[in-house]
Amino acid sequence: MIGRLNHVAIAVPDLNRAVARYRDALGAAVSAPQDLPEHGVRVVFVTLDNTKVELLHPLGENSPIAAYLARHPDGGMHHMCFEVGDIAAAAEVLTGQGARVLGDGKPRIGAHGLPVLFLHPKDFDGTLIELEEIAPT
């Protein structure tokens, strides 16, 4: 059902400092910051040959990333994102097996302009999972 690993997301307390680390210390290509008010985050993508790293920073006090950083002030891995060909079908199979889709269960548009869903971390060994629908190749 899942395809390739699209990205690993890291919540960071200082986005500019994190961008500088990846760009200057590691020599990675980084995108411009992108605000996603619907998700309460500002994101930057670090592009690698085989995947991406998404740096997450809160947009406001009510951001889920603000709550995450309150518990983990140094930041840390927030979620992993896997690609799926049909997000509705994937959600149906997973919920049929007892997995919980977060929020209202309906896909929202993510940072890549594609539908995304998040799956409860307690159903996946303590890891928040994001599914992103991609066009079949």
N, C-alpha and C positions, 0 to 999 in steps of 0.2 A: 504494500500500500504506500509506504513512504518512499520518496525518491531521495535525491541527494541532500546533504546537509547544506542549507542555504546560508545560515550564519549562526554564530554564537554571540549572544548579547551580554555585555558587561555593563553594569551600573557603575557610574563614576561620579565622585563628589565634585571634581573639577574638570569640566569638559576640555577646556583649553590646555590644561596640563596633560591630560590623557592624549589629546591629539598630538601635542608636541612630542610625547614619548614615542608614539607609534611612528610618526613622520620623521622626526629627527634622530632618535636613538636607534630605531629599528629600520628606518629607510622605507617605510611602507607608504603606499598611495592612500590618501584619505580624502573623503568627499567634503563638500561644504556642509555646514550644519543645516539641518532641516527640522523645522518645528512641526509637530504632529499634535495639535491641540486636542483632537478627539481622544488621543491616547495619553495625553498629559506629559509628553516627552519631547525633548530635543535630541536628535540622533545624528551621528556621524558614522559613515561606513568606512572601514579599513578594508581595502580590496587586496586579496591574496590570490595566488594562482588557482587554488582549489576551493576557496570559499570566501566568506567575509567575516569580519568582526564588527558588530554593531556596538558603538559606545552610546550608552543611554544616560541622559541627565534630566532631572525633573523640570517640568514647565509648571511652576507654581506649587503651592503647599499641598494641594489635593492630589498631586500626581502619585500614582502607585510607586513610582521610583523614589519619591521623597520618603514614603513609608519604608521602602526597602533600605534606603540609606540611613534612616533613623536606627534600624536594627543592625546594619552593617556599615558603619561610618567610613570605612576605608574602601567601600565598594566591593564588587565581586561579580561572579557569573550570575546572571539573572535568568536567562532561558536559552534554549536551543531551538532553532527553527528548521523544520524539515519541509521539503516541497511535496505536494500531492497534486495529482491530476484533476481530481474532483473533490472539492472540500466538503460539499454536502454529503456525498457518498461516504467519505472518510469519517465524517462526524456521525453518520448513522451507524456505521459498523462499530465505531469505538463506543458510542453510548449504548449500543446493544450488548457490548461486552462489559458494561459497567463503568466506563470512563466518564468523567464529568467535564463538560465544556463550560468554561467560565463565562461570566456575564449573562446575557440573555440567550446565549446559544446561537445567535445569528452572526455570520461573518461580518467583519468590518474591514474597511480598506486600510491597508498597512502602508509602511514607508515606501514600498515599491509600487504603490498604486494597484495592488492586487488584494483579493479577499484573504483575510487571516482569521484564525480562531486560536484560542489558548486552551490548553488542557490542564486540569488540576494537577499540581505537583505530587499530591499524595497518591495519585493513580500511576505515577511514573517514577517511582523510587526517589522521590524528593526533588525531581527536576521539573520545572515549568517547561512545557512543550508548546511551541507555536507551530501551527500548520499554515502554510502559504500555498494557495492554489496557483499553479502555473499552467500555461498552455502546453498541451502535449507536444512532444517533439517528434 
